[in-house]
Amino acid sequence: MDEMNLEMEQEKTDCPCRRKHRDPQEEHDLINRLNRIEGQIRGIGAMVRDDRYCTEILTQVSAVQSALNGFAKTLLSSHIRTCVVDDIKSGNEKQAIDELCETIKRMM
C-alpha cells in the first residue's frame, strides 16, 4: 500500500467525523472521475515543463475545472438523494437542510 493510501486508511480510523457507505458502483465511478482529473493535472504539469503556450495550458486548466465541477455535481446529487433524505427521515430535518445550504454556499 502506498503512503497516500496508508494515510487515508489511518484517517478513516482516527476521524470522528460522519461517514457514508457508498455502493461499489458509485465508489468506482467517483474514483474513475478523480483518476481522470488527476491525469489531466499531471498533463498540465507536463505542458508547463515543456514550455507549452499559455493559452493551451489555460484551456486544459478550464477542462480540469469543468471536470471537478462535474464531480462535485455528481457527489452533491448523491448526497441529497441519500444522506440528506436519510437525515430528514430520521427527524433531523433542520440540521440536514442547514448543512446542505452551507455546503451549497461553499461550492458557489
VOGU-3710 file (C-alpha; in Angstrom, 3 decimals, decimal comma):
1> mdemnlemeq> 0,000/0,000/0,000  1,478/3,375/-0,961  1,957/6,215/1,523  -1,099/8,185/0,380  -3,436/5,195/0,745  -1,893/4,409/4,128  -2,610/7,954/5,318  -6,209/7,737/4,061  -6,733/4,432/5,844  -5,345/5,959/9,056
11> ektdcpcrrk> -7,717/8,929/8,713  -10,653/6,534/8,350  -9,922/5,016/11,743  -8,894/8,245/13,533  -11,508/10,677/12,256  -14,556/11,216/14,482  -16,426/12,748/11,518  -19,515/11,344/9,875  -19,163/8,536/7,350  -21,109/7,476/4,277
21> hrdpqeehdl> -21,006/3,970/2,900  -21,139/4,111/-0,882  -22,237/1,227/-3,007  -19,357/-0,261/-5,011  -20,563/1,147/-8,350  -20,846/4,702/-7,016  -17,397/4,486/-5,455  -15,953/3,045/-8,667  -17,476/5,841/-10,765  -16,259/8,585/-8,419
31> inrlnriegq> -12,743/7,156/-8,249  -12,626/6,849/-12,053  -13,573/10,507/-12,404  -10,902/11,525/-9,899  -8,276/9,404/-11,648  -9,063/11,118/-14,958  -8,805/14,536/-13,278  -5,509/13,535/-11,689  -4,226/12,563/-15,130  -5,316/15,918/-16,521
41> irgigamvrd> -3,422/17,705/-13,734  -0,273/15,703/-14,482  -0,737/16,612/-18,140  -0,837/20,299/-17,262  2,393/19,888/-15,299  3,986/18,285/-18,343  2,772/21,148/-20,513  4,400/23,682/-18,190  7,668/21,702/-18,154  7,530/21,501/-21,979
51> drycteiltq> 7,141/25,294/-22,265  3,772/24,986/-23,985  1,964/28,152/-24,993  -0,075/29,784/-22,215  -3,463/29,550/-23,913  -3,013/25,810/-24,467  -2,350/25,346/-20,755  -5,262/27,602/-19,793  -7,554/25,535/-21,996  -6,533/22,428/-20,087
61> vsavqsalng> -6,988/24,224/-16,751  -10,521/25,082/-17,847  -11,141/21,429/-18,724  -9,963/20,358/-15,252  -12,211/22,922/-13,595  -15,138/21,626/-15,614  -14,311/18,042/-14,683  -14,095/18,968/-10,986  -17,434/20,771/-11,225  -18,959/17,664/-12,786
71> faktllsshi> -17,540/15,531/-9,991  -18,939/17,930/-7,378  -22,390/17,926/-9,004  -22,456/14,137/-9,070  -21,374/13,908/-5,435  -23,849/16,595/-4,340  -26,685/14,833/-6,123  -25,814/11,583/-4,393  -25,541/13,379/-1,050  -29,015/14,875/-1,430
81> rtcvvddiks> -30,597/11,590/-2,542  -29,056/9,575/0,280  -27,579/11,442/3,254  -30,000/14,377/3,288  -33,054/12,185/2,736  -31,920/9,772/5,467  -31,337/12,644/7,912  -34,775/14,078/7,199  -36,427/10,665/7,602  -34,707/10,247/10,963
91> gnekqaidel> -36,089/13,562/12,224  -33,049/15,788/11,668  -34,693/17,985/9,039  -33,360/21,363/10,246  -29,802/20,101/10,643  -29,887/18,378/7,239  -31,221/21,449/5,428  -28,819/23,820/7,226  -25,850/21,584/6,366  -26,974/21,308/2,741
101> cetikrmm> -27,358/25,084/2,428  -23,873/25,637/3,883  -22,419/23,047/1,515  -24,012/24,729/-1,496  -22,777/28,155/-0,331  -19,206/26,821/-0,117  -19,494/25,386/-3,602  -20,614/28,677/-5,151
//
